[in-house]
Amino acid sequence: MTAKALAIQASSHSYRKVAIAACFGTFLEWYDFLTFATLAVVFAPLFFPSSDPSTGLLASLATFGVGMVVRPIGAAIFGSIGDRIGRRPVFMITITLMGIATVCVGFLPTYAQVGIWAPILLVSLRLLQGLSAGGEIGGSAVYLTEHAGSANRGFKTSFLQLMGPLGILVSTLQIAMLQSYLTHEQFLAWGWRVPFWVSLLLLLLAFKARMSLEETPIYLQLSKADAQSKSPLRDNLKDPDTRKRMFLLFFCISAGGAILFFCVQVYTSIFLKTSVQLAPQLVDQLSVYATLALLPFTVLAGWLSDKVGRKPVVVSGLILGATFILPAFHLLQNNRDSTTLITLTLIGLSAILALVVGPQTALLAELFPAKTRNSAATLPHNLAAGWIGGLLPLIVTWLNQQWASDIAGLWYPTIFLASGALVAMLYLPETKQINLNH
């Protein structure tokens, strides 16, 4: 084997090590963060008892949304730290915060035990989860992309986008198993706590994996040249081109991806359980099928973005999302007895989601200059995920109640996706050939 071949093999092995450690940590973040969404229907009577079940569900969804709303604050704090002192230290802080907050949820007393303190403590831990996720999600994309090199960057970084679906998949399977082995009373009494207790083991594994991570070559180069930004957020907001790209990331890529993610991976489950009134076990099973389909679609979309460009793949996903969200939910509502049709509809929505999120990891880093990349990418990304995507289930549910319809609220994501597609077509630059060192 030649020296060049050995170097390529060593580089490939090094990247796989980095990718596995980064992805596992991000998987834990998503597992922790989305287990709450999976259990939103269970949390409603335990922490927000009400004579009106709809009010309790709204309160539970609002608590989920609170964690999303504070994500931009975490992004602003940890994104700036990542630009000033390095990408790696942020990883260690965020994974610890998320793990501790999630484990503590598993030990919370319910409303029946401590009254109003139960929802107060739950919301407090949810806020801590949101701050942590703000530093992790987005920052991990920059970290992985800076390690990926220039060849096949979309394909290699698309695997990070699998962590959200995998987090939901593991959480859903775990909860489904618990519900099948426990009685309803046992699950409400203590079974719902088990996924949060499992987080402790996952935290220890993720922490050990991240201890072995190295700083990115691009940041090390900046550090040696003493070229780090002293005030990254201010520098980003002062530069017109960076401001424009931050808006495009927020409005088109991240908001579009977040809306599709929460429509497809979160709200469909709530919709099928509440509006369509399918059995929870059946809904969980269908969600598993849709998530399994999403995994190869996402990697395929990342690969495709290396061939034809990031822009056409993302814009296609936004257009298809705007076109088919409403018809898809009408199909789900009107065909409750056809499991096959519901499954195919969920798989089709997953394919649309993949087109937007597959190239997203690479795009987050490629849009911005190296010295302020971490803060420039994480703030708009988490702002979109937190304020647009995270509040989507709450807003759609509220609009449905206002219009006395199970579908009317979905005009909100439809209009947003259509607007994002139009702006992206006109202004989003192609980035697949960008040199990340600059």
Secondary structure, DSSP 8 states (H G I E B T S, - for coil): --HHHHHHHHHHHHHHHHHHHHHHHHHHHHHHHHHHHHTHHHHHHHHS--SSHHHHHHHHHHHHHHHHHTHHHHHHHHHHHHHHH-HHHHHHHHHHHHHHHHHHHTT---HHHHTTHHHHHHHHHHHHHHHHHHHHTTHHHHHHHHHH-STTHHHHHHGGGGHHHHHHHHHHHHHHHHHHHS-HHHHHHTGGGHHHHHHHHHHHHHHHHHHT----HHHHHHHHTT---SSHHHHHHH-HHHHHHHHHIIIIIIHHHHHHHIIIIIIHHHHHHHTS---HHHHHHHHHHHHHHHHHHHHHHHHHHHHH-HHHHHHHHHHHHHHHHHHHHHHHHH-TT-HHHHHHHHHHHHHHHHHHHTTHHHHHHHTS-GGGHHHHHHHHHHHIIIIIITTHHHHHHHHHHHTT-SSGGGHHHHHHHHHHHHHHHHH----TT--TT-
